[in-house]
Amino acid sequence: MAEGPGPARLTDLLVAPAPAINPEAWRAATAWSAEALSGLAAGGAGGGPRRLTEYQVRRALSSGDPWPETPFAWSARTTRRALGLHAVRLLVAGRVRNPTDGVRAALAEATRGAGDGRRPRCAMDRWLSGLPPAGRAAVGAEAVTWSTRLWCALDWEALDGPVVIGRDHWWDGPRSSLLALRSRAEVRTASAHLVVLSGSRRSSVRSELSVVALVEALRSREGYVPGRIVGWWPDSGHLVRVEVEPAVLSEGVAAVETTLRGRQGRAAA
């Protein structure tokens, strides 16, 4: 369900109770989803294990091709989420006073290894460590904008229970190591998952968010229904809400199947 501009509504959506779901119907839907995904993994082509992310699902649903034409490269745009989430974690913990200080701390931590002769921890840190000061300033500016939008969009004190910021989840098929799915969310509460969206307001977004619900459902203990999925475009303030129900899991499986078909078609070309 798409809704008009209004980032102030985000907090209400994240804390509102979810609709009741029939437990038997939910258990049947999760069991069917796991079985269907196992079948897709066992019967697919493509040359080995498939680890699907929300980026690949989005590309497959919007263009039919889940794989980029150019290889991934680090840039201010591709680092802004990681640095911005680090900054927001520091803000929530009360360790910094504003997003700018949070991003500065995130950049300092990412490049600390290079300063004392140690090898940076990951590829992003290595890339950041090799930038000149002007390059790091440009990266920091992009991350400050991203983190400021997220920080100012929510009433953090009103969120229920513990808040998890930026932890991505993976589900690995229990019967096969050939398929793994990622669920990305910027903020997780006891009753909802907030996904920050970019790009156009595409018609496929509900199916994209259904994959988030699918992964959360399959990772959860039996009978547990994950909270609603809320997608938010910070550029416009528009929202899309997906209430998690059995039909959403079916939509998520269909999105995964579409993505796998795109890979198989590319491998056969």
C-alpha positions in Angstrom: 0.0 0.0 0.0 1.6 3.3 -1.1 1.1 6.4 1.0 1.8 10.1 0.4 4.6 12.2 1.8 5.0 12.3 5.5 8.2 10.9 7.2 6.6 11.8 10.5 4.3 8.8 10.0 7.2 6.4 10.1 7.3 6.1 13.9 3.5 5.4 14.0 3.9 2.7 11.4 6.8 1.1 13.2 5.0 0.8 16.5 1.5 0.1 15.4 0.2 -3.5 16.2 0.1 -5.9 13.3 -3.1 -7.6 12.1 -3.9 -11.0 13.6 -3.0 -14.0 11.5 -4.3 -17.5 11.7 -1.5 -19.6 13.2 -2.3 -22.7 11.1 -2.4 -20.8 7.9 0.9 -19.1 8.7 2.7 -22.3 9.5 1.4 -23.9 6.3 2.6 -20.8 4.3 6.1 -20.9 5.8 6.4 -24.6 5.2 5.3 -24.3 1.6 7.7 -21.4 1.1 10.7 -23.3 2.4 9.8 -26.3 0.2 9.3 -24.1 -2.9 12.7 -22.4 -2.4 14.3 -25.8 -1.9 12.8 -26.9 -5.2 14.1 -23.8 -7.0 17.6 -24.3 -5.6 17.7 -28.0 -6.6 16.2 -27.5 -10.1 18.0 -24.3 -11.2 20.9 -23.8 -13.4 23.5 -21.1 -13.2 26.7 -22.8 -12.1 26.7 -23.2 -8.4 25.5 -21.5 -5.2 23.3 -18.5 -5.5 23.4 -15.8 -2.9 20.7 -13.3 -3.7 20.5 -9.8 -2.4 17.8 -7.2 -2.5 19.8 -5.4 -5.2 19.6 -8.4 -7.5 15.9 -8.9 -6.8 15.2 -5.3 -7.6 17.1 -5.4 -10.9 15.4 -8.6 -11.9 11.9 -7.3 -11.2 12.5 -3.9 -12.9 14.7 -4.9 -15.9 14.6 -8.7 -16.1 18.4 -8.9 -15.5 19.6 -9.4 -11.8 23.2 -8.7 -12.6 24.8 -5.3 -13.3 26.4 -4.5 -16.6 29.4 -3.0 -14.8 31.2 -4.4 -11.8 30.7 -3.0 -8.4 32.9 -0.1 -7.4 33.2 1.8 -4.1 32.1 5.4 -4.2 30.5 8.0 -2.1 27.1 6.5 -3.0 28.0 2.9 -2.2 29.6 3.7 1.1 27.0 6.2 2.5 24.7 3.5 4.0 27.4 1.7 5.9 28.9 5.0 7.3 25.5 6.5 7.9 24.3 3.5 9.8 27.4 3.6 12.0 26.7 7.2 12.7 23.1 6.5 13.6 24.2 3.8 16.0 26.5 6.2 17.7 23.6 8.8 18.0 21.2 6.3 19.5 23.8 5.2 22.0 24.4 8.8 23.0 28.1 8.7 22.0 27.9 11.6 19.5 25.6 14.7 19.4 24.9 15.0 15.7 25.2 13.0 12.4 28.2 15.0 11.3 30.2 13.9 14.4 28.9 10.4 13.9 30.1 10.1 10.3 33.5 11.6 11.3 33.8 8.9 14.0 32.8 6.2 11.4 35.4 7.4 8.9 38.1 7.6 11.6 37.3 4.0 12.7 37.3 2.7 9.1 40.7 4.3 8.3 42.4 3.8 11.7 44.2 0.7 10.6 46.0 2.4 7.8 47.2 5.2 10.2 49.1 2.8 12.5 50.3 0.4 9.8 47.7 -2.3 10.2 45.7 -3.7 7.3 42.2 -2.2 7.1 39.4 -4.7 8.1 37.4 -4.9 4.9 37.3 -3.8 1.3 35.4 -0.6 2.0 37.9 0.4 4.7 40.8 -0.2 2.3 39.2 2.0 -0.3 38.6 4.8 2.2 42.1 4.5 3.5 43.5 5.2 0.0 41.4 8.3 -0.6 43.0 11.8 -0.3 41.5 14.2 2.2 39.2 15.8 -0.4 37.9 12.4 -1.4 37.1 11.5 2.2 35.4 14.8 2.7 33.1 14.1 -0.3 32.3 10.6 1.0 31.6 12.1 4.4 29.2 14.7 3.0 27.1 12.0 1.3 27.0 9.9 4.4 26.0 12.9 6.6 23.1 13.6 4.3 22.0 10.0 4.4 22.3 9.6 8.2 20.6 13.0 8.9 17.5 12.0 7.0 17.2 8.7 8.9 18.0 10.3 12.3 15.5 13.1 11.9 12.7 10.9 10.4 12.0 9.0 13.6 11.0 9.6 17.2 13.6 7.2 18.5 12.4 7.3 22.1 8.9 6.1 21.0 10.1 3.0 19.3 9.1 -0.2 21.2 11.6 -2.5 22.7 15.2 -2.9 21.6 16.1 -1.2 18.2 18.5 -2.9 15.8 20.1 -0.6 13.3 21.4 -1.9 10.0 21.8 -5.6 10.7 21.3 -7.6 7.5 19.9 -11.1 7.8 20.7 -14.2 5.7 18.6 -17.3 5.3 20.3 -20.4 4.0 18.2 -23.2 2.6 18.2 -26.0 5.1 18.2 -28.8 2.5 20.6 -27.3 0.1 23.6 -25.0 0.2 22.7 -23.8 -3.3 20.5 -20.9 -2.3 20.8 -18.1 0.3 18.7 -14.9 0.5 19.4 -11.6 2.2 17.0 -9.4 4.1 18.1 -5.8 4.3 16.6 -3.4 6.8 18.0 -0.2 8.2 15.9 -0.2 11.4 14.3 -3.2 13.1 12.0 -3.0 16.1 9.9 -5.6 17.9 7.0 -5.0 15.5 8.4 -3.7 12.2 11.3 -3.5 9.7 12.2 -0.2 8.1 13.8 -0.3 4.7 15.3 2.8 3.2 14.6 2.9 -0.6 16.3 4.8 -3.4 15.6 5.4 -7.0 12.2 5.8 -8.6 8.9 4.8 -6.9 8.7 1.5 -8.9 5.7 -0.7 -9.1 7.8 -3.8 -8.1 8.5 -2.4 -4.6 5.9 -4.6 -2.9 7.5 -7.7 -4.3 10.9 -6.5 -3.3 9.8 -6.0 0.3 8.0 -9.3 0.3 11.4 -11.0 0.0 12.4 -9.2 3.2 9.3 -10.7 4.9 10.1 -14.1 3.4 13.6 -14.2 4.8 12.5 -13.0 8.2 9.7 -15.6 8.3 12.0 -18.5 7.4 14.6 -17.4 9.9 12.1 -17.1 12.8 11.1 -19.7 15.2 8.1 -21.8 14.2 4.8 -19.9 14.3 6.4 -16.4 14.8 5.1 -13.8 12.4 7.6 -11.0 11.6 6.4 -7.4 11.9 5.3 -5.3 9.0 7.8 -4.1 6.4 7.9 -0.4 5.8 9.7 1.0 2.8 10.6 4.7 2.8 12.0 7.0 0.1 13.8 9.8 2.0 14.1 11.9 -1.1 10.3 12.3 -1.3 9.0 11.0 2.1 6.8 8.5 0.4 6.0 5.3 2.2 4.9 1.8 1.2 3.6 -0.6 3.8 3.5 -4.4 3.6 1.6 -6.2 6.3 3.0 -9.7 6.6 0.5 -12.4 5.8 0.6 -15.8 4.0 0.1 -14.3 0.6 3.1 -12.0 1.1 5.3 -15.1 1.4 4.0 -16.4 -1.9 4.8 -13.1 -3.5 8.3 -13.3 -2.1 8.9 -16.8 -3.5 7.7 -15.6 -6.9 10.2 -12.7 -6.8 13.0 -15.1 -6.0 12.0 -17.3 -8.8 12.0 -14.4 -11.2 15.5 -13.4 -10.1 16.8 -16.9 -10.5 15.3 -17.2 -14.0 17.2 -14.0 -14.9 20.4 -15.5 -13.8 19.7 -18.7 -15.6 18.9 -16.8 -18.8 22.2 -14.9 -18.5 24.2 -18.1 -18.0 22.6 -19.7 -21.0 23.2 -16.7 -23.3 
